[in-house]
Amino acid sequence: MGAGPSLLLAALLLLLSGDGAVRCDTPANCTYLDLLGTWVFQDHKKKK
């Protein structure tokens, strides 16, 4: 039983420590009505 259990514990602690950040809201002040409507997403390839 080498680094397996300690690696698993470290990964678990990393996931649990990020839990608060995931639940936070964005700093933008958008209401639900601002989000309604039609959205157009575009993806542009980077020119070389």
VOVEX-962548 format. One record per residue: residue in three letters; z, x, y of N, C-alpha, C, O in turn. Coordinates in pm, whole numbers, plus 50000, padded with zeros to 5 digits. Example, Ala and Ser with C-alpha at 12.3 -4.5 7.8 and 13.67 -1.06 7.14 Angstrom:
2
+------+-------+-------+-------+-------+-------+-------+-------+-------+-------+-------+-------+-------+
: resn :   n.z :   n.x :   n.y :  ca.z :  ca.x :  ca.y :   c.z :   c.x :   c.y :   o.z :   o.x :   o.y :
+------+-------+-------+-------+-------+-------+-------+-------+-------+-------+-------+-------+-------+
:  Ala : 50780 : 51319 : 49431 : 50780 : 51230 : 49550 : 50780 : 51320 : 49670 : 50846 : 51424 : 49668 :
:  Ser : 50708 : 51285 : 49775 : 50714 : 51367 : 49894 : 50787 : 51290 : 50003 : 50804 : 51341 : 50114 :
+------+-------+-------+-------+-------+-------+-------+-------+-------+-------+-------+-------+-------+
# end
This chain:
48
+------+-------+-------+-------+-------+-------+-------+-------+-------+-------+-------+-------+-------+
: resn :   n.z :   n.x :   n.y :  ca.z :  ca.x :  ca.y :   c.z :   c.x :   c.y :   o.z :   o.x :   o.y :
+------+-------+-------+-------+-------+-------+-------+-------+-------+-------+-------+-------+-------+
:  Met : 50000 : 50085 : 49882 : 50000 : 50000 : 50000 : 50000 : 50089 : 50124 : 50105 : 50117 : 50182 :
:  Gly : 49883 : 50131 : 50163 : 49871 : 50222 : 50276 : 49871 : 50147 : 50408 : 49970 : 50084 : 50445 :
:  Ala : 49761 : 50155 : 50477 : 49751 : 50098 : 50611 : 49716 : 49950 : 50609 : 49708 : 49887 : 50715 :
:  Gly : 49694 : 49893 : 50492 : 49652 : 49753 : 50482 : 49746 : 49654 : 50549 : 49705 : 49582 : 50639 :
:  Pro : 49874 : 49649 : 50507 : 49966 : 49551 : 50567 : 49992 : 49576 : 50716 : 50001 : 49481 : 50794 :
:  Ser : 50003 : 49703 : 50756 : 50028 : 49730 : 50898 : 49906 : 49697 : 50982 : 49919 : 49655 : 51098 :
:  Leu : 49787 : 49715 : 50926 : 49665 : 49678 : 50998 : 49657 : 49527 : 51014 : 49616 : 49477 : 51119 :
:  Leu : 49694 : 49455 : 50910 : 49695 : 49309 : 50917 : 49797 : 49260 : 51019 : 49769 : 49166 : 51094 :
:  Leu : 49912 : 49322 : 51022 : 50015 : 49285 : 51120 : 49968 : 49314 : 51262 : 49992 : 49233 : 51353 :
:  Ala : 49903 : 49427 : 51283 : 49852 : 49461 : 51416 : 49746 : 49361 : 51460 : 49744 : 49321 : 51577 :
:  Ala : 49658 : 49321 : 51369 : 49554 : 49223 : 51403 : 49617 : 49088 : 51436 : 49573 : 49020 : 51529 :
:  Leu : 49719 : 49049 : 51362 : 49788 : 48922 : 51387 : 49857 : 48924 : 51523 : 49850 : 48826 : 51598 :
:  Leu : 49923 : 49033 : 51555 : 49990 : 49044 : 51686 : 49889 : 49043 : 51800 : 49916 : 48987 : 51906 :
:  Leu : 49774 : 49105 : 51779 : 49670 : 49105 : 51881 : 49618 : 48964 : 51905 : 49597 : 48924 : 52020 :
:  Leu : 49597 : 48888 : 51799 : 49550 : 48751 : 51813 : 49654 : 48663 : 51882 : 49619 : 48580 : 51966 :
:  Leu : 49780 : 48680 : 51846 : 49886 : 48598 : 51905 : 49910 : 48634 : 52052 : 49946 : 48547 : 52131 :
:  Ser : 49892 : 48759 : 52088 : 49914 : 48798 : 52227 : 49806 : 48744 : 52319 : 49831 : 48726 : 52439 :
:  Gly : 49688 : 48716 : 52267 : 49580 : 48662 : 52348 : 49582 : 48511 : 52357 : 49497 : 48452 : 52423 :
:  Asp : 49678 : 48448 : 52293 : 49684 : 48302 : 52290 : 49701 : 48242 : 52429 : 49641 : 48140 : 52460 :
:  Gly : 49782 : 48303 : 52512 : 49804 : 48252 : 52646 : 49680 : 48260 : 52733 : 49654 : 48171 : 52815 :
:  Ala : 49605 : 48366 : 52716 : 49483 : 48383 : 52796 : 49378 : 48280 : 52759 : 49299 : 48237 : 52843 :
:  Val : 49375 : 48241 : 52634 : 49275 : 48144 : 52588 : 49305 : 48007 : 52646 : 49213 : 47930 : 52671 :
:  Arg : 49428 : 47975 : 52665 : 49467 : 47843 : 52714 : 49461 : 47830 : 52866 : 49478 : 47721 : 52920 :
:  Cys : 49438 : 47940 : 52935 : 49434 : 47937 : 53081 : 49306 : 47871 : 53130 : 49204 : 47871 : 53061 :
:  Asp : 49314 : 47817 : 53249 : 49199 : 47754 : 53311 : 49120 : 47860 : 53388 : 49169 : 47971 : 53412 :
:  Thr : 48999 : 47827 : 53424 : 48919 : 47919 : 53504 : 48967 : 47916 : 53648 : 49025 : 47816 : 53691 :
:  Pro : 48944 : 48022 : 53724 : 48986 : 48023 : 53864 : 48899 : 47933 : 53953 : 48934 : 47908 : 54068 :
:  Ala : 48788 : 47885 : 53901 : 48701 : 47798 : 53979 : 48764 : 47660 : 53993 : 48838 : 47616 : 53905 :
:  Asn : 48736 : 47593 : 54102 : 48790 : 47461 : 54126 : 48682 : 47357 : 54098 : 48626 : 47299 : 54190 :
:  Cys : 48654 : 47333 : 53971 : 48552 : 47236 : 53930 : 48620 : 47115 : 53868 : 48711 : 47128 : 53786 :
:  Thr : 48576 : 46998 : 53907 : 48626 : 46876 : 53845 : 48533 : 46835 : 53732 : 48425 : 46890 : 53716 :
:  Tyr : 48576 : 46738 : 53656 : 48494 : 46688 : 53547 : 48363 : 46631 : 53599 : 48258 : 46647 : 53536 :
:  Leu : 48368 : 46564 : 53713 : 48246 : 46507 : 53771 : 48146 : 46615 : 53813 : 48025 : 46591 : 53812 :
:  Asp : 48196 : 46734 : 53849 : 48106 : 46845 : 53883 : 48029 : 46894 : 53761 : 47919 : 46947 : 53774 :
:  Leu : 48085 : 46876 : 53644 : 48023 : 46926 : 53522 : 47921 : 46830 : 53463 : 47837 : 46870 : 53383 :
:  Leu : 47927 : 46704 : 53502 : 47834 : 46605 : 53448 : 47694 : 46628 : 53501 : 47675 : 46679 : 53612 :
:  Gly : 47595 : 46591 : 53421 : 47457 : 46602 : 53467 : 47373 : 46682 : 53369 : 47412 : 46703 : 53254 :
:  Thr : 47260 : 46724 : 53415 : 47166 : 46800 : 53332 : 47177 : 46948 : 53367 : 47174 : 46985 : 53484 :
:  Trp : 47188 : 47029 : 53265 : 47200 : 47173 : 53283 : 47076 : 47241 : 53227 : 47025 : 47200 : 53123 :
:  Val : 47029 : 47344 : 53294 : 46917 : 47424 : 53246 : 46965 : 47569 : 53233 : 47003 : 47632 : 53332 :
:  Phe : 46963 : 47620 : 53110 : 47002 : 47758 : 53085 : 46876 : 47840 : 53060 : 46789 : 47799 : 52983 :
:  Gln : 46866 : 47954 : 53126 : 46750 : 48040 : 53109 : 46797 : 48177 : 53065 : 46899 : 48228 : 53111 :
:  Asp : 46722 : 48235 : 52975 : 46752 : 48369 : 52925 : 46632 : 48458 : 52955 : 46522 : 48432 : 52906 :
:  His : 46653 : 48560 : 53032 : 46545 : 48650 : 53069 : 46565 : 48783 : 52999 : 46675 : 48838 : 52998 :
:  Lys : 46459 : 48833 : 52941 : 46467 : 48963 : 52876 : 46464 : 49072 : 52983 : 46396 : 49061 : 53084 :
:  Lys : 46540 : 49177 : 52957 : 46548 : 49288 : 53050 : 46419 : 49370 : 53044 : 46373 : 49406 : 52936 :
:  Lys : 46362 : 49399 : 53160 : 46240 : 49480 : 53165 : 46275 : 49626 : 53148 : 46378 : 49673 : 53196 :
:  Lys : 46189 : 49698 : 53077 : 46214 : 49841 : 53056 : 46157 : 49924 : 53167 : 46169 : 50047 : 53164 :
+------+-------+-------+-------+-------+-------+-------+-------+-------+-------+-------+-------+-------+
# end
